[in-house]
Amino acid sequence: MALSVGIVGLPNAGKSTLFNALTRAGAQVGNYPFTTIEPNTGVVPVPDPRLDRLAAVFNPHRVIPATVTFTDIAGLVRGASRGEGLGNQFLGHIRECDAIALVARAFEDPDVSHVEGAIDPARDLEVIELELELADLETVSRRLERAEKTAKLQKDKAAEAIEAMRRARAHLDAGQPVRTLQLNTEERGHLRDLFLLTADPLMVVVNVGENEAGSAPPARVAELAWQHGGDALVISARIEAEIAELPPEDRREFLDSLGLEEPGLDRLAREAYGLLDLITFFTASEKEVRAWTLRRGATAVDAAGTIHTDFARGFIRAEVVDAEELIGAGSYAAARDAGKQRLEGRDYVVRDGDVVHFRFNV
């Protein structure tokens, strides 16, 4: 499932350093605006203890985790909605993503300049969200003007779309992102093809110095993130880059020395996964234990199609057992004997943590 999180922020906020730590892809890092021009993309595994424990049960040849795609996008500046900096190019790259990780700089470094002149992560968050809101306001206003001109030809369907756009325009005009606007399913459908930037889920990543890596987000930033319909977490991109370069056997000692239970990147990957409203289901055998990504609310036949179109086309039934119950039982046979495995049809809504074996015929 090709869903991506766009890493955005002001220049020199640490976006590319964070991206490098996430993906070890070697995105260029530098102390000048627009170091990243074309977006870099990397696929990041989502840590999941259930996957490791299933692997311990089956001892498979391969273990494949679920993943999230991150895209490192060029730094935004004030006036981007009017074409300043990389302007429209930057905004176009964000529109291609499904969620936003907004990096706000909170670290001090005299060797790394700040485009706004001083460190203030709350201000940076507001600057970026304002530019996205202004861009969305222009998009909605332009589309609404066209829709109103042709409304007489479209009748009722156009009236519904026009009302949804009017509501979105008023909300944006009041300085509020679309993600905080209460919309029903039909209204969301009318706005979907506008690819509004502030409709995407939001996570604020506060990039702190090394001594603050284990701290909570600044209160004002956490409050603003909540007001904008998102969450906030703290990460030191520099520390995460160092951890990513260490051999696995040395990482635990380094984390302990910093008083950290786990790398911040593990938290970020899990938060991003949740931000996209995804769940994980598993397939498990002696050949392979694998975590698969699925939209929350999807059915068994959707899950089958995620693995292979033939599975969906010839779907007969799904044999389902919860991962924790399978791990506790120690085998499929023991889970069946304990009444933990069940048969489900094509309309079964898959739950997070289900281990599924599909029966199909093509």
C-alpha positions as CSV (number, residue, x, y, z in Angstrom):
1,M,0.0,0.0,0.0
2,A,1.8,3.1,-1.2
3,L,1.0,5.7,1.4
4,S,3.5,8.4,2.3
5,V,4.2,10.9,5.0
6,G,5.7,14.2,3.8
7,I,8.5,15.6,6.1
8,V,8.0,19.4,5.9
9,G,9.4,22.4,7.8
10,L,11.3,25.7,7.5
11,P,14.8,25.5,6.0
12,N,17.5,24.1,8.4
13,A,14.9,22.6,10.8
14,G,16.6,19.2,10.5
15,K,14.3,17.6,8.1
16,S,17.0,15.9,6.0
17,T,19.0,14.9,9.1
18,L,15.8,13.2,10.4
19,F,15.2,11.6,7.0
20,N,18.7,10.3,6.8
21,A,18.3,8.7,10.2
22,L,15.0,7.2,9.2
23,T,16.2,5.7,5.9
24,R,20.0,5.9,5.8
25,A,19.4,7.1,2.3
26,G,22.1,9.8,2.4
27,A,19.9,12.8,1.6
28,Q,22.1,15.9,1.3
29,V,22.3,18.0,4.4
30,G,23.6,21.6,4.4
31,N,23.4,24.9,6.2
32,Y,21.6,26.8,3.5
33,P,17.9,27.0,2.3
34,F,16.6,24.5,-0.2
35,T,19.3,21.9,0.3
36,T,16.6,19.5,-0.7
37,I,15.0,20.5,-4.0
38,E,13.6,17.3,-5.4
39,P,12.0,15.2,-2.7
40,N,13.8,12.2,-1.4
41,T,11.7,9.1,-0.6
42,G,12.5,6.2,1.7
43,V,10.7,3.2,3.0
44,V,10.9,2.7,6.8
45,P,10.0,-0.5,8.7
46,V,7.5,-0.2,11.5
47,P,8.7,-1.8,14.7
48,D,6.2,-4.4,15.9
49,P,7.0,-6.8,18.8
50,R,4.2,-9.2,17.6
51,L,6.1,-9.8,14.3
52,D,9.3,-10.8,16.3
53,R,7.3,-13.1,18.5
54,L,5.5,-14.8,15.6
55,A,8.9,-15.3,14.0
56,A,10.0,-17.0,17.2
57,V,7.1,-19.4,16.9
58,F,7.5,-20.3,13.2
59,N,11.3,-19.8,12.8
60,P,10.7,-18.8,9.1
61,H,13.2,-18.2,6.3
62,R,12.1,-14.6,6.0
63,V,10.6,-12.0,8.3
64,I,9.1,-8.9,6.6
65,P,7.8,-5.9,8.6
66,A,5.1,-3.4,7.6
67,T,6.5,-0.2,6.3
68,V,5.8,3.6,6.0
69,T,7.1,5.7,3.2
70,F,8.6,9.0,4.2
71,T,9.3,11.9,1.7
72,D,11.8,14.6,2.5
73,I,10.4,17.8,1.0
74,A,12.1,21.1,0.4
75,G,12.1,23.8,3.1
76,L,9.1,26.1,3.1
77,V,9.5,29.9,3.7
78,R,7.0,32.7,4.5
79,G,5.1,33.5,1.3
80,A,5.3,30.0,-0.2
81,S,1.6,30.3,-0.9
82,R,2.4,33.3,-3.0
83,G,5.2,31.6,-4.8
84,E,8.1,32.6,-2.5
85,G,11.1,30.2,-2.3
86,L,10.2,27.1,-4.1
87,G,6.5,28.0,-3.7
88,N,4.2,26.0,-5.9
89,Q,6.8,23.3,-6.4
90,F,7.0,22.7,-2.6
91,L,3.2,22.7,-2.2
92,G,2.8,20.3,-5.1
93,H,5.1,17.8,-3.5
94,I,3.1,18.0,-0.2
95,R,-0.2,17.3,-2.2
96,E,1.3,14.0,-3.3
97,C,1.6,12.8,0.3
98,D,-1.1,11.3,2.6
99,A,0.0,12.9,5.9
100,I,2.3,15.6,7.1
101,A,5.2,15.3,9.6
102,L,5.9,19.0,10.4
103,V,9.5,19.4,11.8
104,A,9.8,22.4,14.1
105,R,13.3,23.3,15.2
106,A,14.0,23.6,18.9
107,F,17.7,23.1,19.0
108,E,20.3,25.8,19.4
109,D,23.4,25.7,17.1
110,P,25.3,28.9,16.2
111,D,26.7,27.1,13.1
112,V,23.2,26.5,11.7
113,S,21.3,29.6,10.8
114,H,17.5,30.0,11.3
115,V,15.6,31.5,8.4
116,E,13.4,33.4,10.9
117,G,16.3,34.7,12.9
118,A,15.6,33.0,16.2
119,I,14.5,29.6,17.6
120,D,10.8,29.4,18.3
121,P,9.1,26.1,17.3
122,A,5.6,27.3,18.1
123,R,6.1,30.2,15.7
124,D,7.5,27.9,13.0
125,L,4.5,25.6,13.3
126,E,2.1,28.6,12.9
127,V,4.1,29.9,9.9
128,I,3.9,26.6,8.1
129,E,0.3,26.0,8.8
130,L,-0.6,29.5,7.8
131,E,1.0,29.0,4.4
132,L,-0.8,25.7,3.9
133,E,-4.1,27.3,4.9
134,L,-3.6,30.2,2.5
135,A,-2.8,27.8,-0.3
136,D,-5.9,25.8,0.4
137,L,-8.0,29.0,0.6
138,E,-6.9,29.9,-2.9
139,T,-7.6,26.4,-4.2
140,V,-11.1,26.2,-2.7
141,S,-12.0,29.8,-3.8
142,R,-10.9,29.1,-7.3
143,R,-12.8,25.8,-7.6
144,L,-15.9,27.3,-5.8
145,E,-16.0,30.2,-8.3
146,R,-16.1,27.8,-11.2
147,A,-18.6,25.5,-9.6
148,E,-21.0,28.4,-8.8
149,K,-20.9,29.5,-12.5
150,T,-22.0,26.1,-13.7
151,A,-24.3,25.3,-10.8
152,K,-27.5,25.6,-12.8
153,L,-26.4,22.8,-15.1
154,Q,-25.4,20.4,-12.3
155,K,-28.5,20.9,-10.1
156,D,-28.6,19.1,-6.7
157,K,-25.2,17.4,-6.9
158,A,-23.5,20.7,-7.6
159,A,-25.4,22.3,-4.7
160,E,-24.0,19.7,-2.2
161,A,-20.4,20.2,-3.5
162,I,-20.8,24.0,-3.4
163,E,-22.0,23.9,0.2
164,A,-19.1,21.7,1.2
165,M,-16.6,24.1,-0.4
166,R,-18.3,27.1,1.2
167,R,-17.9,25.5,4.6
168,A,-14.3,24.8,3.9
169,R,-13.6,28.3,2.6
170,A,-15.2,29.9,5.7
171,H,-13.2,27.6,8.0
172,L,-9.9,28.4,6.2
173,D,-10.8,32.1,6.2
174,A,-11.1,31.9,10.0
175,G,-7.5,30.5,10.2
176,Q,-8.5,26.9,10.8
177,P,-7.2,23.9,8.9
178,V,-9.7,21.6,7.0
179,R,-8.7,18.6,9.2
180,T,-10.5,20.3,12.1
181,L,-13.7,20.9,10.2
182,Q,-16.5,18.5,11.0
183,L,-17.5,16.9,7.7
184,N,-19.8,14.0,6.8
185,T,-18.8,11.3,4.3
186,E,-20.5,13.0,1.4
187,E,-18.8,16.4,2.2
188,R,-15.4,14.8,2.4
189,G,-16.0,13.1,-0.9
190,H,-16.8,16.5,-2.5
191,L,-13.5,18.0,-1.2
192,R,-11.3,15.0,-1.8
193,D,-10.3,15.8,-5.4
194,L,-9.1,19.3,-4.3
195,F,-6.2,17.7,-2.6
196,L,-6.3,20.2,0.2
197,L,-3.0,20.4,2.2
198,T,-4.6,21.0,5.6
199,A,-7.0,18.1,5.2
200,D,-4.1,15.7,5.6
201,P,-3.4,14.2,9.1
202,L,-0.7,16.2,11.0
203,M,2.1,15.2,13.3
204,V,4.5,17.9,14.8
205,V,8.0,16.6,15.3
206,V,9.9,18.9,17.7
207,N,13.6,18.6,16.8
208,V,15.5,19.2,20.0
209,G,19.1,19.3,21.1
210,E,20.9,16.2,22.5
211,N,20.2,17.0,26.1
212,E,16.4,17.3,25.6
213,A,15.9,14.0,23.7
214,G,13.9,12.4,26.4
215,S,11.7,15.4,27.2
216,A,8.0,16.2,26.5
217,P,7.0,18.6,23.7
218,P,7.0,22.3,24.8
219,A,3.5,23.1,26.2
220,R,2.8,25.7,23.6
221,V,3.7,23.5,20.7
222,A,1.6,20.6,22.0
223,E,-1.3,23.0,22.5
224,L,-1.0,24.4,18.9
225,A,-0.6,20.9,17.5
226,W,-3.9,19.9,19.2
227,Q,-5.6,23.0,18.0
228,H,-4.6,22.2,14.4
229,G,-5.9,18.7,14.7
230,G,-2.5,16.9,15.3
231,D,-0.2,15.4,17.9
232,A,3.4,16.4,18.9
233,L,6.4,14.3,19.8
234,V,10.0,15.1,20.6
235,I,13.0,13.8,18.7
236,S,16.6,14.8,18.5
237,A,17.4,14.2,14.8
238,R,21.2,14.4,15.5
239,I,21.0,11.7,18.1
240,E,18.9,9.5,15.9
241,A,21.4,9.9,13.1
242,E,24.1,8.7,15.5
243,I,22.1,5.8,16.7
244,A,21.3,4.7,13.1
245,E,25.1,4.5,12.4
246,L,25.8,2.3,15.4
247,P,26.0,-1.5,15.1
248,P,22.8,-3.1,16.6
249,E,24.7,-4.6,19.5
250,D,25.9,-1.1,20.7
251,R,22.5,0.7,20.4
252,R,21.0,-0.4,23.7
253,E,24.0,0.8,25.7
254,F,23.9,4.2,23.9
255,L,20.2,4.5,24.5
256,D,20.7,3.6,28.2
257,S,23.4,6.3,28.5
258,L,20.8,8.9,27.3
259,G,18.0,7.6,29.5
260,L,15.9,6.5,26.5
261,E,13.8,3.3,26.3
262,E,13.8,3.1,22.5
263,P,15.0,5.2,19.5
264,G,12.8,8.1,18.8
265,L,12.6,6.9,15.2
266,D,10.7,3.8,16.4
267,R,8.1,6.1,18.0
268,L,8.0,8.2,14.8
269,A,7.4,5.2,12.5
270,R,4.6,3.9,14.8
271,E,3.0,7.4,15.1
272,A,3.1,7.8,11.3
273,Y,1.5,4.5,10.8
274,G,-1.3,5.4,13.1
275,L,-1.6,8.9,11.5
276,L,-2.4,7.2,8.2
277,D,-5.1,5.2,10.0
278,L,-3.5,1.9,9.1
279,I,-3.7,-1.5,10.8
280,T,-1.4,-4.5,10.6
281,F,-2.5,-8.1,9.8
282,F,-0.1,-11.0,9.5
283,T,0.6,-14.1,7.5
284,A,2.7,-16.7,9.2
285,S,4.3,-20.0,8.2
286,E,7.7,-21.7,8.3
287,K,8.5,-20.1,4.9
288,E,7.7,-16.5,5.8
289,V,6.2,-14.3,8.6
290,R,5.1,-11.0,7.3
291,A,3.2,-7.9,8.4
292,W,0.8,-6.4,5.9
293,T,-0.6,-2.9,5.8
294,L,-4.4,-2.3,5.5
295,R,-6.7,0.7,5.9
296,R,-8.7,0.5,9.1
297,G,-12.2,-0.8,8.3
298,A,-11.1,-2.8,5.3
299,T,-12.5,-6.3,4.8
300,A,-11.1,-9.8,4.4
301,V,-11.4,-9.6,0.6
302,D,-9.5,-6.3,0.7
303,A,-6.8,-7.9,2.7
304,A,-6.6,-10.8,0.3
305,G,-6.2,-8.3,-2.6
306,T,-3.3,-6.7,-0.7
307,I,-1.4,-9.9,-1.0
308,H,-2.4,-10.8,-4.6
309,T,-5.3,-10.0,-6.9
310,D,-5.8,-13.7,-7.4
311,F,-6.5,-14.1,-3.7
312,A,-9.3,-11.5,-3.9
313,R,-10.7,-12.7,-7.2
314,G,-11.0,-16.3,-6.0
315,F,-11.7,-15.7,-2.3
316,I,-13.4,-18.6,-0.5
317,R,-12.8,-17.9,3.1
318,A,-10.3,-16.6,5.6
319,E,-9.0,-18.6,8.6
320,V,-8.3,-16.0,11.3
321,V,-6.6,-16.1,14.7
322,D,-5.4,-13.2,16.9
323,A,-1.6,-12.9,16.9
324,E,-1.4,-12.9,20.7
325,E,-3.6,-16.0,20.9
326,L,-1.5,-17.8,18.2
327,I,1.7,-16.9,20.0
328,G,0.3,-18.2,23.3
329,A,-0.9,-21.4,21.7
330,G,2.4,-22.0,19.9
331,S,0.9,-23.4,16.7
332,Y,-2.1,-23.3,14.4
333,A,-3.1,-26.8,15.5
334,A,-3.1,-25.8,19.2
335,A,-5.0,-22.6,18.4
336,R,-7.6,-24.6,16.5
337,D,-7.9,-27.1,19.3
338,A,-8.4,-24.3,21.8
339,G,-11.2,-22.8,19.6
340,K,-9.1,-19.6,18.9
341,Q,-9.1,-19.9,15.1
342,R,-12.3,-19.1,13.2
343,L,-13.6,-19.0,9.7
344,E,-14.6,-15.6,8.2
345,G,-16.2,-14.5,5.0
346,R,-15.3,-11.8,2.5
347,D,-17.1,-9.0,4.4
348,Y,-15.3,-9.6,7.7
349,V,-13.7,-6.4,8.9
350,V,-10.1,-7.2,9.6
351,R,-8.7,-6.3,13.0
352,D,-5.3,-5.1,13.9
353,G,-3.2,-8.1,14.9
354,D,-5.2,-10.7,13.0
355,V,-3.1,-13.6,11.5
356,V,-4.9,-14.7,8.4
357,H,-4.7,-17.6,6.1
358,F,-6.7,-17.2,2.9
359,R,-8.5,-20.0,1.0
360,F,-9.1,-19.1,-2.6
361,N,-9.7,-20.8,-6.0
362,V,-8.9,-19.3,-9.4
